[in-house]
Amino acid sequence: MTKAFLEDFHEDILSKAMRGLGVGKNEMASRLDCQRDDIENILSGNFDEKTIRSMACQLSLDPGKLLVAANKEWSPDPVGISGLKQISSTYGDMIVNAYVIWDHLTHKAWIFDTGTDAEPILAFIEEKKLAVDAIFLTHTHRDHIACLDDLRKEIRQPKVYVHQLELFDRCEPIQEGVKYSMDSLSLLAKHTHGHSTGGMTYLARGLAKPVAVVGDAIFAGSMGGGMVSYEDALRTNREKIMTLADETILCPGHGPMTTVREEKEYNPFFPEF
C-alpha cells in the first residue's frame, strides 16, 4: 500500500490559521517586523525557518510540527484494516474521499460521503458482494455529495443521514449523540462543526480498531478551514476527535488516513500534545 499525498503543507496551514484568526499579510508583517513580501513568499510555499517559526508562534501553531510539514518530512503510516475501504475521486484539482465500512459475516455495509464518481464505489460493492444498509454524510459541501443521487439510485434508495442543520431533499436528519448499529458494528455521531454548520464525525466500532470518519474536520497533519467558525472547528476537534483512543483510525475527506496518535505528534494545530 503506497502513501497518499498530504492535503496540506505549511503554506496551507498558515493560510488557514491566518484566515481563521483574521490576521492579514500586512498585520503579520508588522508583527514580525518584516516585509509583506516575506510573508507572501512563505504563503507561496517557500521555506525560511525563522519566518515560519515566528508565524507559527503568532498563530498558536506548533513551530516544530509546522517545520516538519514545511520540510515534507512526514506522512502517516499507510492504514490497512479489514472492513474499511477508502475510495477517492477528483473534484477540479482536488482529491476527495468516500469510505465503505462493512461487516464480514453479513456483508452489510455503510457508505460515508460519496465524492464525485459513483462508479468506483459501485464496483467495489459489487466486487465484495455488499448490501448497502445506509449512507452517512459528514457534511454537504458539493465535492462530498456530487454523485449522491446517482449512487442511491443504483443501490435501491438506502436511507441517507445528515445533520439536521444541513438537511436537504430525501435525507434523514440526525444530531449529536445518535447511535446506529448493524450486526457486529456500531456507530456514534459527533457534531464536529466549524468547517461547516452540520459537520459530523462518525465513530465506528466493531472492526479491529476504532474508526472515525471525520470529513473535513481534520486532515493528516492539518484540518479543514474554519469556514463557518475557526474557533468552533478547533474546539470540536479537540473535544471530540483528539480525545479518542490513540489507535483510532481517522478517515478524512481529503488526503490519507491517519490516526489520533500521529495527529497528536505531527498536527501543528494542536501544540498541546
ROBA-734662 format. One line per field, with one value per residue (C-alpha): x, y, z; residue in one letter. Coordinates in nm, 4 decimals. Layout:
REM residues N
c1	(X  ...);
c2	(Y  ...);
c3	(Z  ...);
residu	(a  ...);
***
This chain:
REM residues 273
c1	(0.0000  0.1524  0.1295  -0.1204  -0.0240  -0.0953  -0.3696  -0.1862  0.1675  0.2996  0.1633  -0.1885  -0.1748  -0.0559  -0.3162  -0.5975  -0.4806  -0.4394  -0.7827  -0.9394  -0.7843  -0.8394  -0.4687  -0.3835  -0.0471  0.0211  -0.0583  0.1615  0.4476  0.4051  0.4050  0.7250  0.8890  0.9413  0.8119  0.4784  0.6775  0.8431  0.5013  0.3808  0.6892  0.6130  0.2450  0.3571  0.5378  0.8886  1.0984  1.2561  1.2829  1.2929  0.9871  0.7899  0.8668  0.7712  0.4448  0.3568  0.4040  0.1836  -0.0922  -0.0793  0.0553  0.3285  0.6511  0.8285  0.5384  0.4962  0.8616  0.8152  0.5351  0.7499  1.0340  0.7895  0.9425  0.6252  0.3203  0.1096  0.1817  -0.0434  -0.3597  -0.4673  -0.7633  -1.0107  -1.3628  -1.2602  -1.2075  -1.1122  -1.2370  -1.1146  -1.2417  -1.1475  -1.3194  -1.1394  -0.7807  -0.8779  -0.8994  -1.1991  -1.2577  -1.5547  -1.5434  -1.7081  -1.7257  -1.8760  -1.9474  -1.7576  -2.0156  -2.3319  -2.1714  -2.3868  -2.2186  -2.2281  -2.1090  -1.9693  -1.9875  -1.9803  -1.7215  -1.7881  -1.7929  -2.0279  -1.8655  -1.5693  -1.7961  -2.0450  -1.7638  -1.6249  -1.9669  -2.0164  -1.6690  -1.7238  -2.0928  -2.2004  -2.5529  -2.5647  -2.7560  -2.7248  -2.5277  -2.3916  -2.2808  -2.0128  -2.1329  -2.2948  -2.0226  -2.0563  -1.7359  -1.8559  -2.2039  -2.1736  -2.2773  -2.5190  -2.8274  -2.6539  -2.5320  -2.8559  -3.0441  -2.8132  -2.8310  -3.2075  -3.2506  -3.0921  -3.1578  -2.9182  -2.8372  -2.7079  -2.7003  -3.0287  -2.8564  -2.7611  -3.0736  -3.1780  -3.4162  -3.4794  -3.2311  -3.2908  -3.1974  -2.9687  -2.7812  -2.5115  -2.5228  -2.7274  -2.6348  -2.6751  -2.5926  -2.5583  -2.4748  -2.1286  -2.0785  -2.1908  -2.1844  -2.1897  -2.2461  -2.0475  -2.1191  -1.7760  -1.8826  -1.6787  -1.5763  -1.9481  -2.2549  -2.3561  -2.0170  -2.0313  -1.7787  -1.8917  -1.7161  -1.7452  -1.6634  -1.6539  -1.3524  -1.0024  -0.9569  -1.1992  -1.2552  -1.3669  -1.4878  -1.4151  -1.4939  -1.3138  -1.2822  -0.9238  -0.6760  -0.3495  -0.1254  -0.3850  -0.7584  -1.0319  -1.0572  -1.2900  -1.5194  -1.8056  -1.6109  -1.2379  -1.2833  -1.5551  -1.3560  -1.0552  -1.2695  -1.4801  -1.1728  -1.0031  -1.3056  -1.4469  -1.1683  -0.8337  -0.9767  -1.0400  -0.8103  -0.4670  -0.5154  -0.8325  -0.8068  -0.9132  -1.0729  -1.0591  -1.2439  -0.9141  -0.5690  -0.4561  -0.6000  -0.4165  -0.4510  -0.5125  -0.1632  0.0029  -0.2065  -0.1003  0.2609  0.2511  -0.0521  0.0554  -0.2987  -0.2661  0.0505  -0.0652  0.0328);
c2	(0.0000  0.3342  0.6553  0.9106  1.2734  1.5033  1.7587  2.0490  2.1734  2.4671  2.7334  2.5886  2.5516  2.9081  3.0449  2.8660  2.9898  3.3474  3.3471  3.1885  3.4407  3.7362  3.8126  3.9625  3.9700  4.3307  4.2704  3.9608  4.1507  4.4262  4.1767  4.0158  4.3442  4.2200  4.2968  4.1848  4.0138  3.7938  3.6730  3.6216  3.4146  3.1781  3.1541  3.0677  2.7609  2.8963  2.7983  3.0211  2.8590  3.1763  3.3281  3.0034  2.9634  3.3230  3.2987  2.9750  3.1393  3.4326  3.1915  2.9469  2.6717  2.4293  2.5583  2.2236  2.0377  2.3118  2.2822  1.9094  1.9955  2.2580  2.0097  1.7408  1.5000  1.3134  1.1421  0.8973  0.5279  0.3508  0.2227  -0.1278  -0.2654  -0.5286  -0.3941  -0.0392  0.0966  0.4472  0.5366  0.8590  1.0726  1.4081  1.7455  2.0058  1.9897  1.8242  1.4608  1.3805  1.0638  0.8377  0.5374  0.1980  0.0072  -0.3405  -0.6479  -0.9513  -1.2085  -1.0468  -0.8320  -0.5378  -0.2021  0.1666  0.4344  0.7639  1.0552  0.9858  1.2035  1.2839  0.9461  0.6637  0.4058  0.3022  0.2762  0.0632  -0.1516  -0.2142  -0.3013  -0.5473  -0.6957  -0.7603  -0.8572  -0.5965  -0.4860  -0.1156  -0.0517  0.3295  0.6328  0.8829  1.2320  1.4200  1.7468  1.8693  2.0630  1.9785  1.7788  1.5313  1.4643  1.5275  1.1752  1.1066  1.0869  0.8537  0.6319  0.5873  0.5297  0.2381  0.0808  0.0941  0.4149  0.3446  0.5936  0.8886  1.0527  1.4083  1.6603  1.8449  2.1809  2.0709  1.8746  1.8511  1.6548  1.2888  1.2766  1.1791  1.4400  1.3360  1.5196  1.4811  1.1528  0.9495  0.5815  0.3295  -0.0403  -0.3048  -0.6614  -0.6515  -0.2794  0.0247  0.3916  0.7102  1.0544  1.3534  1.7128  1.8456  2.1760  2.4800  2.3855  2.3548  2.4126  2.0486  1.8804  1.5276  1.2707  0.9091  0.6805  0.3174  0.0250  -0.3440  -0.3620  -0.4476  -0.0819  0.2049  0.4145  0.7786  0.9181  1.2865  1.4541  1.7880  1.8342  1.7048  1.6126  1.4265  1.6948  1.9699  2.0443  2.1820  2.5579  2.7038  2.8336  2.8875  2.9232  2.8626  2.8730  2.6062  2.3924  2.3855  2.3326  2.0469  1.8775  1.8954  1.7820  1.5137  1.3774  1.4290  1.2754  0.9436  0.6481  0.6918  0.3866  0.5298  0.5469  0.8856  0.8913  1.2467  1.3929  1.4720  1.3180  0.9931  0.8185  0.8782  0.8039  1.0076  0.9121  1.0527  1.3695  1.4362  1.4057  1.5902  1.8198  2.1861  2.2946  2.1049  2.2294  2.0995  1.7418);
c3	(0.0000  -0.1035  0.0914  -0.0367  -0.0792  0.2106  0.1552  0.3216  0.3751  0.5752  0.3404  0.3588  0.7363  0.7860  0.5439  0.7268  1.0658  0.9436  0.7837  1.0907  1.3271  1.0958  1.0612  0.7221  0.5478  0.6397  1.0050  1.0137  0.8545  1.1134  1.3992  1.2737  1.1717  0.8172  0.4695  0.3279  0.0515  0.3160  0.4307  0.0737  -0.0039  0.2833  0.1872  -0.1675  -0.0347  0.0097  0.3092  0.5709  0.9102  1.1166  0.9493  0.9631  1.3339  1.4049  1.2116  1.3903  1.7307  1.6305  1.5228  1.8174  1.5931  1.6950  1.5312  1.5341  1.3781  1.1186  1.0190  0.9720  0.7286  0.5582  0.5119  0.3927  0.6428  0.7401  0.6051  0.8076  0.8008  0.5487  0.7120  0.6268  0.8218  0.7166  0.6710  0.5760  0.2237  0.1110  -0.2393  -0.3986  -0.6863  -0.8362  -0.7954  -1.0014  -0.8821  -0.5529  -0.4497  -0.2308  -0.0292  0.0329  0.2640  0.2915  0.6206  0.6263  0.8355  0.7079  0.8127  0.6780  0.4039  0.5062  0.4525  0.5318  0.2898  0.4189  0.1737  -0.1991  -0.3681  -0.7317  -0.9060  -0.8116  -1.0389  -0.8216  -0.5178  -0.7079  -0.8473  -0.5001  -0.3624  -0.6460  -0.6026  -0.2319  -0.2766  -0.0214  0.0636  0.1482  0.4690  0.4777  0.3633  0.6168  0.5170  0.7078  0.5510  0.2321  0.0515  -0.3154  -0.3505  -0.0863  -0.2263  -0.6011  -0.7040  -0.4183  -0.6404  -0.8868  -0.6072  -0.4211  -0.7449  -0.8280  -0.4825  -0.4364  -0.2395  0.1003  0.3766  0.3776  0.7107  0.7572  1.0410  1.0746  1.0154  0.6632  0.5807  0.2182  -0.0027  0.0842  0.3704  0.7311  0.9952  1.2796  1.5531  1.8161  2.0047  1.7572  1.7695  1.4921  1.4755  1.2093  1.3078  1.4713  1.4034  1.5991  1.5085  1.7161  1.5606  1.6871  1.5794  1.4786  1.3260  1.2326  0.8801  0.8080  1.0233  1.0350  1.0163  1.1544  1.2700  1.2783  1.5258  1.4182  1.6455  1.5677  1.3365  1.4595  1.5620  1.6202  1.3068  1.2937  0.9616  1.0177  0.6847  0.6646  1.0406  1.0406  0.7683  0.8152  0.9631  0.9205  0.9329  0.7156  0.7100  0.9729  0.7017  0.9476  1.2720  1.3175  1.6951  1.6859  1.4433  1.6769  1.9852  1.8498  1.7060  2.0437  2.2410  2.0134  1.7922  1.9650  2.2841  2.1082  2.1724  2.0157  1.7940  1.6378  1.2591  1.1221  0.7764  0.6375  0.3422  0.1681  0.1876  0.3504  0.6503  0.9757  1.3468  1.6591  1.7775  1.4661  1.4719  1.8290  1.7186  1.3852  1.3557  1.4081  1.5028  1.8318  2.0056  2.3435  2.2631);
residu	(m  t  k  a  f  l  e  d  f  h  e  d  i  l  s  k  a  m  r  g  l  g  v  g  k  n  e  m  a  s  r  l  d  c  q  r  d  d  i  e  n  i  l  s  g  n  f  d  e  k  t  i  r  s  m  a  c  q  l  s  l  d  p  g  k  l  l  v  a  a  n  k  e  w  s  p  d  p  v  g  i  s  g  l  k  q  i  s  s  t  y  g  d  m  i  v  n  a  y  v  i  w  d  h  l  t  h  k  a  w  i  f  d  t  g  t  d  a  e  p  i  l  a  f  i  e  e  k  k  l  a  v  d  a  i  f  l  t  h  t  h  r  d  h  i  a  c  l  d  d  l  r  k  e  i  r  q  p  k  v  y  v  h  q  l  e  l  f  d  r  c  e  p  i  q  e  g  v  k  y  s  m  d  s  l  s  l  l  a  k  h  t  h  g  h  s  t  g  g  m  t  y  l  a  r  g  l  a  k  p  v  a  v  v  g  d  a  i  f  a  g  s  m  g  g  g  m  v  s  y  e  d  a  l  r  t  n  r  e  k  i  m  t  l  a  d  e  t  i  l  c  p  g  h  g  p  m  t  t  v  r  e  e  k  e  y  n  p  f  f  p  e  f);
***
